[in-house]
């Protein structure tokens, strides 16, 4: 009981102490909270005041900076505008000066160009007049040459036609004479044959009559009748002579086997000439009749000194060895009169006829290379060969130019790697520029040569 009371009392005292401690702790804690709240509030006010003061300072500084930035930007814009305006004024002044100088340069260039064009025009007119003069001289030279060649061919053809007429007259006379001799031989042969037949028949009749007189009476009753019938049957045969030309000699003659045998053995000397067939000569071409009537048909055209063998074999008659003149006649001061050849006609008759006449000189001298003329021969074939050789030489120059260009490209690639090669590259480029100019001039010459070769080929094919 006591223990319980003690325990209860102790518990009560413990609880009272705990309550007192709790109340003290609670009151101290509440006081601490109040103090903390006051301290916190004071600190917050101080911090708020401090931050507000800083914010005011920051705002004032920021606004001042903005004002300064605005002033600086305005000043910068003003300075930039002023500098741009000054630069614009300077550019306007320079532009006006440039336009003025350009105007002066254009006026100077126009005057210079007009002067050069006028000089070039004068030079062009001078060259054109010289070219027209050369063309006129070449045409006159060509016309004279054509007239000479035409006269030569005309005389040759006329002489050949005269020979043909004489030959036709001779052949006609020979043919008439041969026809007369054939007719006479045919008549002589015919009458010789008739005479022989009559003599043979007469001898046969005389022999038959003598034989009939010598036979006995009993044998002559049947045999004479049969023999007379056989003889009359053989005499009734008709013998026709061969037809020769317009002559037709026919005879009805009597004969027998013995007389025919004697005719076969005794032929007239002219019978072979009469009976053998005569071969007609092969017809000749008109050009052969005109130019080669005096020669044999199977003989080729003779090679004279002025004969073009290729044209003679192709066409059947001889052309002159120099049928064409140069494309442009050289000036008079460049012709060497001592080396002026004379063209001879193609036949001997024409030679005799031309030797009786005046005999003009067909002067065809090749122009010099230094004067700007191409050294062309007078023959078309030789002209063509010479032009083709020049064209091949120019093509070889083209190949050399391409090879040099490839070498220059290789040197350029090497100069990019090695700067020491630039001096060599510069010299090669200068040399290449010179070669390029020469190549451009060569291209023009190639084009002219190709055109001239084509013209010569067309003229040669005609």
C-alpha positions in Angstrom: 0.0 0.0 0.0 2.7 2.3 0.9 4.7 1.1 -2.0 1.9 1.8 -4.2 1.3 5.2 -2.7 5.0 5.9 -3.1 5.0 4.7 -6.6 2.0 6.8 -7.4 3.5 9.8 -5.6 6.7 9.3 -7.4 4.9 9.0 -10.7 2.9 12.2 -9.8 6.1 14.0 -8.9 7.8 12.8 -12.1 4.8 13.8 -14.1 4.8 17.2 -12.4 8.5 17.7 -13.2 8.0 16.6 -16.7 5.0 19.0 -17.0 7.0 21.8 -15.5 10.0 21.0 -17.8 7.6 20.8 -20.8 5.9 24.1 -19.9 9.3 25.7 -19.4 10.5 24.3 -22.7 7.4 25.3 -24.4 7.5 28.9 -23.0 11.2 29.1 -23.9 10.6 27.8 -27.3 7.7 30.2 -27.8 9.9 33.1 -26.6 12.6 31.9 -28.9 10.2 31.9 -31.8 9.2 35.4 -31.0 12.8 36.5 -30.7 13.6 34.7 -33.9 10.6 36.3 -35.6 11.7 39.7 -34.5 15.3 39.0 -35.5 14.1 37.7 -38.8 11.8 40.6 -39.4 14.5 43.0 -38.5 17.0 41.2 -40.8 14.4 41.1 -43.5 13.8 44.8 -43.2 17.5 45.5 -43.3 18.1 43.3 -46.2 15.0 44.7 -48.0 16.3 48.2 -47.3 19.8 47.3 -48.5 18.5 45.6 -51.6 16.2 48.4 -52.4 19.0 50.9 -52.0 21.1 48.7 -54.3 18.2 48.4 -56.8 17.8 52.2 -56.8 21.5 52.6 -57.3 21.5 50.0 -60.1 18.5 51.5 -61.8 20.0 54.9 -61.7 23.3 53.6 -63.0 21.5 51.6 -65.7 19.5 54.6 -66.7 22.6 56.7 -66.9 24.3 54.1 -69.0 21.3 54.0 -71.3 21.4 57.7 -71.6 25.2 57.5 -72.3 24.6 54.7 -74.9 21.9 56.8 -76.6 24.2 59.8 -76.6 27.0 57.6 -77.9 24.9 56.0 -80.6 23.5 59.4 -81.6 27.1 60.8 -81.8 28.3 57.7 -83.7 25.4 57.9 -86.1 26.2 61.6 -86.6 29.9 60.9 -87.2 29.1 58.0 -89.6 26.7 60.1 -91.5 29.2 62.9 -91.7 31.9 60.6 -92.9 29.6 58.9 -95.4 28.6 62.3 -96.7 32.2 63.3 -97.0 33.1 60.0 -98.8 30.1 60.5 -101.1 31.2 64.0 -101.9 34.7 62.6 -102.6 33.3 59.8 -104.8 31.2 62.3 -106.7 34.2 64.4 -107.4 36.2 61.4 -108.4 33.4 60.1 -110.6 33.1 63.5 -112.3 36.8 63.5 -112.9 36.7 59.9 -114.3 33.8 60.8 -116.6 35.6 63.8 -117.8 38.8 61.7 -118.5 36.7 59.0 -120.1 35.0 61.5 -122.3 38.4 62.9 -123.4 39.8 59.3 -123.9 36.8 58.3 -126.0 37.1 61.3 -128.1 40.8 60.7 -128.6 40.1 57.0 -129.3 37.4 57.9 -131.8 39.7 60.2 -133.6 42.6 57.7 -133.6 40.2 54.9 -134.8 38.9 57.1 -137.5 42.4 58.0 -138.6 43.4 54.3 -138.6 40.2 53.2 -140.3 40.7 55.8 -143.0 44.3 54.7 -143.4 43.2 51.1 -143.6 40.5 52.0 -146.0 43.0 53.7 -148.2 45.3 50.7 -148.0 42.4 48.4 -148.7 41.4 50.4 -151.8 45.0 50.4 -153.0 45.3 46.6 -152.5 42.0 46.1 -154.1 42.9 48.1 -157.1 46.2 46.3 -157.4 44.3 43.0 -157.1 41.8 44.0 -159.8 44.7 45.1 -162.0 46.4 41.7 -161.5 43.1 39.9 -162.2 42.6 42.0 -165.3 46.2 41.3 -166.4 45.7 37.6 -165.7 42.4 37.5 -167.5 44.0 39.3 -170.5 46.9 36.8 -170.4 44.4 33.9 -170.1 42.3 35.3 -173.0 45.3 35.6 -175.2 46.5 32.1 -174.3 43.0 30.7 -175.0 42.9 32.6 -178.4 46.4 31.2 -179.3 45.4 27.6 -178.2 42.1 27.9 -180.0 43.8 29.1 -183.2 46.3 26.3 -182.8 43.6 23.6 -182.4 41.6 25.2 -185.2 44.5 25.1 -187.6 45.4 21.6 -186.5 41.8 20.4 -187.0 41.5 22.3 -190.3 44.7 20.7 -191.6 43.6 17.3 -190.5 40.2 17.8 -192.1 41.9 18.8 -195.3 44.0 15.7 -195.1 40.9 13.7 -194.5 39.2 15.2 -197.5 42.2 14.4 -199.7 42.3 10.9 -198.3 38.6 10.5 -199.0 39.1 11.7 -202.6 42.1 9.3 -202.9 40.1 6.4 -201.4 37.1 7.1 -203.6 39.4 7.2 -206.7 41.1 4.0 -205.6 37.7 2.4 -204.9 36.3 3.4 -208.3 39.5 2.0 -210.0 39.2 -1.2 -208.0 35.5 -1.5 -208.9 36.4 -1.0 -212.6 39.2 -3.6 -212.3 36.8 -6.0 -210.6 34.2 -5.5 -213.3 36.8 -6.0 -216.1 38.2 -9.1 -214.3 34.7 -10.5 -213.9 33.8 -9.9 -217.6 37.2 -11.3 -218.7 36.8 -14.3 -216.5 33.2 -14.8 -217.7 34.2 -14.7 -221.4 37.2 -16.8 -220.8 35.0 -19.4 -219.1 32.5 -19.2 -222.0 35.3 -19.6 -224.5 36.7 -22.6 -222.7 33.3 -24.2 -222.5 32.5 -23.6 -226.1 35.9 -25.0 -227.2 35.4 -28.1 -224.9 31.8 -28.6 -226.2 33.0 -28.3 -229.8 35.9 -30.7 -229.3 33.5 -33.1 -227.5 31.0 -33.0 -230.3 33.7 -33.5 -233.0 35.1 -36.4 -231.0 31.6 -37.8 -230.6 30.8 -37.5 -234.3 34.0 -39.1 -235.3 33.4 -41.9 -232.8 29.9 -42.3 -234.1 31.1 -42.6 -237.6 33.7 -45.2 -236.7 31.2 -47.5 -234.8 29.4 -50.4 -236.6 25.8 -50.3 -237.8 24.4 -52.7 -235.2 25.9 -50.8 -232.2 24.6 -47.5 -233.3 20.9 -48.3 -233.0 20.6 -47.8 -229.2 23.8 -46.2 -227.8 23.6 -42.9 -229.8 20.1 -42.3 -228.5 21.2 -42.7 -224.9 24.4 -40.7 -225.3 22.4 -37.9 -227.0 19.9 -37.8 -224.1 22.7 -37.8 -221.5 24.5 -35.0 -223.3 21.3 -32.9 -223.7 20.6 -33.4 -220.0 24.0 -32.1 -219.0 23.8 -29.2 -221.4 20.5 -28.2 -219.9 22.2 -27.2 -216.6 22.4 -23.5 -215.8 25.6 -22.0 -214.5 25.4 -18.7 -212.5 28.4 -16.5 -211.9 28.9 -15.0 -208.3 27.5 -11.6 -207.5 30.1 -8.8 -207.1 29.1 -5.3 -206.0 26.4 -4.0 -208.3 27.4 -6.3 -211.1 25.4 -9.5 -211.8 26.7 -11.6 -214.6 24.7 -14.8 -215.3 25.2 -17.3 -218.1 23.3 -20.4 -219.2 25.9 -22.7 -220.5 26.1 -26.3 -221.5 28.8 -28.6 -220.2 29.8 -31.9 -218.7 32.1 -33.3 -216.0 35.2 -33.0 -218.1 34.6 -29.4 -218.9 34.0 -28.6 -215.2 37.2 -30.3 -214.3 39.1 -28.3 -216.9 37.5 -25.1 -215.5 38.7 -26.0 -212.1 42.2 -26.6 -213.3 42.3 -23.5 -215.6 41.3 -20.6 -213.3 41.7 -17.0 -214.3 44.5 -15.0 -212.7 42.0 -12.4 -211.5 39.5 -15.0 -210.2 41.0 -15.0 -206.7 40.8 -11.2 -206.5 37.2 -11.4 -207.6 36.0 -14.4 -205.4 37.8 -13.8 -202.1 35.8 -11.8 -199.6 37.0 -8.3 -198.8 37.3 -7.4 -195.1 35.8 -4.1 -194.2 38.1 -1.9 -192.0 37.1 -1.3 -188.4 35.2 2.0 -187.9 37.2 4.8 -186.3 36.1 7.3 -183.7 35.3 10.8 -184.9 38.3 12.3 -183.0 40.6 9.8 -184.7 39.0 10.6 -188.1 39.7 14.3 -187.4 43.1 14.1 -185.9 44.6 10.7 -186.9 43.3 10.1 -190.4 46.8 10.0 -191.9 48.0 7.3 -189.5 47.1 3.7 -188.8 44.1 3.1 -186.6 45.9 0.8 -184.2 48.8 3.2 -183.6 48.5 5.2 -180.4 48.9 9.0 -180.6 52.5 10.1 -181.2 54.3 11.7 -178.3 55.4 15.1 -179.5 57.3 17.6 -177.6 54.2 19.5 -176.7 52.0 16.5 -175.9 50.4 15.6 -172.6 50.7 11.7 -172.6 48.1 11.1 -169.9 45.4 13.2 -171.7 46.4 11.6 -175.0 45.9 8.1 -173.7 42.7 9.0 -171.9 41.0 11.0 -174.7 42.6 9.4 -177.8 44.3 12.5 -179.1 47.2 14.7 -177.9 46.7 17.7 -175.7 49.4 20.4 -175.3 51.7 19.7 -172.4 50.8 23.0 -170.9 47.0 23.4 -171.2 46.6 25.9 -168.4 48.4 29.1 -167.4 49.2 30.2 -163.9 46.3 31.4 -161.7 47.6 34.9 -161.7 50.0 36.4 -164.2 53.2 37.9 -162.6 54.1 41.6 -163.0 56.0 42.6 -166.1 59.2 43.4 -164.3 59.3 39.8 -162.8 59.2 38.0 -166.1 62.5 36.7 -167.4 62.2 37.1 -171.2 65.3 34.9 -171.8 63.6 31.9 -170.2 60.4 32.3 -172.2 59.6 28.9 -173.8 57.7 28.5 -177.1 54.9 26.0 -177.2 55.1 23.8 -180.3 51.9 22.4 -182.0 51.0 18.8 -181.6 51.5 17.6 -185.2 54.1 18.1 -187.9 51.7 19.8 -190.3 50.7 22.3 -187.7 54.4 22.9 -187.1 55.0 23.6 -190.8 52.0 25.9 -190.9 52.9 27.8 -187.7 56.5 28.1 -188.9 55.3 29.9 -191.9 53.3 32.3 -189.8 54.4 34.8 -187.1 54.9 32.2 -184.3 54.0 34.1 -181.1 55.7 33.3 -177.9 53.5 31.9 -175.1 55.3 33.3 -172.2 54.6 31.6 -168.9 57.1 32.4 -166.3 56.7 31.3 -162.7 56.5 34.2 -160.2 58.9 34.7 -157.4 58.3 33.6 -153.9 59.7 36.9 -152.5 57.1 38.9 -154.3 54.2 37.2 -152.6 53.3 34.9 -155.5 53.3 31.2 -155.3 55.8 29.4 -157.6 53.3 27.6 -159.7 54.3 25.8 -163.0 52.2 26.1 -166.1 50.9 22.6 -166.3 47.7 21.9 -164.3 49.1 18.6 -162.9 52.3 20.3 -161.8 50.4 23.1 -160.3 48.3 20.6 -158.3 51.4 18.7 -157.2 53.2 21.8 -156.1 50.1 23.1 -154.2 49.7 19.7 -152.5 53.3 19.7 -151.5 52.9 23.2 -150.0 49.8 22.0 -148.2 51.7 19.0 -146.7 54.5 21.4 -145.6 51.9 23.6 -143.9 50.4 20.5 -142.2 53.8 19.6 -141.0 54.1 23.1 -139.5 50.7 22.5 -137.8 52.1 19.3 -136.2 55.2 21.1 -135.0 53.0 23.8 -133.5 50.9 21.2 -131.7 54.1 19.5 -130.4 55.5 22.8 -129.2 52.2 23.6 -127.4 52.3 20.2 -125.6 55.9 20.9 -124.6 54.8 24.3 -123.3 52.0 22.7 -121.2 54.6 20.3 -119.8 56.9 23.2 -118.9 54.0 25.1 -117.3 53.2 22.1 -115.1 56.9 21.8 -114.2 57.1 25.5 -113.5 54.3 25.3 -111.0 56.4 22.8 -109.0 59.7 24.4 -109.6 59.8 28.3 -109.5 63.2 28.3 -111.2 61.6 27.3 -114.5 59.6 30.5 -114.8 62.3 32.3 -116.8 62.4 29.5 -119.3 58.5 29.4 -119.3 58.4 33.1 -120.1 60.8 32.8 -123.0 58.9 29.7 -124.3 55.6 31.6 -124.0 57.0 34.5 -126.0 58.2 32.1 -128.6 54.8 30.4 -128.5 53.0 33.7 -129.1 55.2 34.3 -132.2 54.5 30.7 -133.4 50.8 31.2 -132.8 50.8 34.3 -135.0 52.6 32.4 -137.6 50.1 29.5 -137.2 47.2 31.9 -137.7 48.8 33.1 -140.9 49.5 29.5 -141.9 45.8 28.6 -141.4 44.8 31.3 -143.8 47.4 30.0 -146.3 46.1 26.4 -145.8 42.5 27.6 -146.5 43.6 29.4 -149.6 45.7 26.5 -150.8 42.8 24.0 -150.2 40.4 26.2 -152.2 43.0 26.6 -155.0 43.7 22.8 -155.1 39.9 22.1 -155.3 39.6 24.6 -158.2 42.6 23.0 -160.0 41.1 19.5 -159.5 37.8 20.6 -160.9 39.5 22.2 -163.9 41.7 19.0 -164.3 38.6 16.7 -164.1 36.9 18.8 -166.8 
